[in-house]
Amino acid sequence: MSSINVLDTAAALPAAWSSRSLGTVGTACVKVLRMDGSPVEEEVHGVDEVLLVLDGRLELLVEGLEVAVESGEIYRMPAGTRHAVRPGSRGTLVIVEVPGA
């Protein structure tokens, strides 16, 4: 496998909040997306997620609590956790979906 420029991949996506798979590591799927400041409605996933902010800032509402994830930080979202993206989230986000973790 060759190297992937994650920032260039995110910049080339046709729309914000539209993720692209970068590949898998074992059973985990690694994706990237671009955040544009728009909110995303509440959702719940059936798998654990690790959210890595490469640049910018991710503003979340997790089970009713406000959470900010800064550039260079990760946040683990357990499966079944209600969460939404608050307005103002901008930058590049890598999501690692970990089934059965």
C-alpha positions, -999 to +999 in steps of 0.1 A: +000+000+000+012+035-008+010+065+015-021+086+015-022+124+021-051+126+044-055+164+042-054+164+004-080+136+004-103+155+027-099+187+006-108+168-026-141+155-012-172+168-031-190+179+001-184+185+038-196+157+061-192+132+032-166+107+043-142+086+023-127+054+034-089+054+036-088+016+043-090-009+070-068-020+099-079-055+110-117-050+114-115-012+119-124+011+091-105+044+088-124+073+071-117+110+066-141+139+062-141+177+060-161+197+086-175+231+073-191+246+104-225+231+097-243+211+125-251+174+121-283+161+137-281+136+165-272+100+156-263+068+172-239+042+158-237+005+164-199+005+166-173+023+187-157+053+170-125+071+176-126+107+164-092+123+156-092+160+147-063+166+124-069+203+121-096+226+134-120+219+161-149+194+166-179+206+187-201+178+200-232+173+221-227+139+237-256+125+257-266+161+264-231+173+274-210+198+253-176+184+243-149+202+223-122+181+206-092+203+195-066+198+167-044+168+176-069+153+201-089+122+199-123+113+214-137+078+218-174+075+212-187+042+225-213+023+204-248+033+213-239+068+224-263+096+213-243+125+198-246+155+175-222+179+159-227+215+171-224+245+147-189+258+144-170+225+138-144+231+111-113+213+098-104+177+090-117+147+109-105+111+108-130+085+121-119+050+130-149+027+133-141-003+155-167-030+154-170-052+185-146-032+206 
